[in-house]
């Protein structure tokens, strides 16, 4: 799928095969780079249950633009996206109010996080210059020479790898970032917000409608869209 060009001899390691890593691998592959995508988990496409966040993605035009560049916007949004036109705010006094996401009536889309991740991995595999390594946990990086050390979590063996460039896409508790912190004169700050979220599964009615306490009928998804979903995930500020 990738054409031979001046980038074909350059090897890039992407650490983390989640949403960002999967999309990054596709972008780099389109440019002709040899891409090695490393993930500490197994292949989520073969898992019954996947650890981590389960709350759906709320995808705006920015996310759709990223998917469009690799030919996945229509597949993910039109076939599996559920439109969300507003959010419902529950005040302390018990009153509710819907706040539209866009004054012109445009919406964002709710899409399953795991589904998007699986589609991105499958797309990345279509490129002959992408190599995915599951069950590889990063344990060390020589940032000056782009040499990496991984632990194969299946065989429990140490694996050495090298590249021309290492890109960390391994999330909030990034092992790549941890290795960067060991360098001299590297500034880093971290601040936690005072809020958390809680996931509540509230099934639709037998007719496939969403309860008014979740979203008013005015801002509801179309009934055909509502019937696609088994439950609503509600974010609550604690």
C-alpha positions, 0 to 999 in steps of 0.5 A, a space after each residue: 500500500 505504501 509506495 517506495 520513496 526516500 523514507 522507505 529506509 527510515 525505521 520508526 518505532 511507535 510505542 503504544 498501539 492504542 488509538 493514537 499509536 494505531 493512527 500514527 502508524 497509519 500516517 507514517 506508513 502512508 509516508 513510506 516509513 518502516 514502522 514498528 508498532 509495540 504494544 504491552 498488551 496482547 491483540 485486543 481483537 482476540 480478547 473477550 475483555 479489554 482492560 482500561 477505559 470503557 467509556 465511549 469516545 466523543 468524536 468531533 470534527 478534529 477526530 473525524 479529520 484524522 480518520 479521513 486521512 487514512 480512509 476510515 471516517 466513513 466506516 467508523 462514523 457513518 456505520 457505527 457513530 451515534 450522533 450526540 447533539 447536546 449534553 444533559 446537566 443535572 444541577 444540585 437542586 434536581 433540575 436538568 438542562 440540555 446544552 447543545 454542542 453546537 449552535 448551528 445544530 451540528 453534533 459530535 459522535 459517540 463511538 466505541 473506544 475498543 471498536 475504533 482501536 481494532 479498526 485502526 490496528 487492522 488498517 495498520 496491518 494492511 500496510 506491508 511496511 508496518 510490523 506490530 509487536 504485541 506483548 512487548 512492554 518497554 523497559 528501557 530506551 537509549 534516547 540518544 541512539 534510539 535503542 530500546 529494550 522490551 520485555 516479552 510478557 509471554 516468554 518473559 524474555 528480554 528483547 532488544 530493538 533499534 530505530 531511527 526515531 522513537 515515538 511515545 504513544 503509550 498514554 498518561 503513564 508513558 514508559 517513554 516519558 519515564 525514560 526521558 525524565 532520567 535525562 539531565 535538565 529535563 523539566 516536567 510537571 504534573 497536576 491532577 484535577 479535582 474531578 473524577 467520572 463514574 460510568 452508569 449503564 442506563 438501558 434504553 426503553 423497550 422501544 429503543 428510546 432514551 429516557 428524558 432524564 438522560 437527554 430531552 427528546 429535542 436533543 435526542 438521537 434519532 430513534 434508529 440511532 438509539 436502537 443501536 445502543 445497549 446503554 448510555 454511559 453517563 459522565 458524573 463529576 464527583 
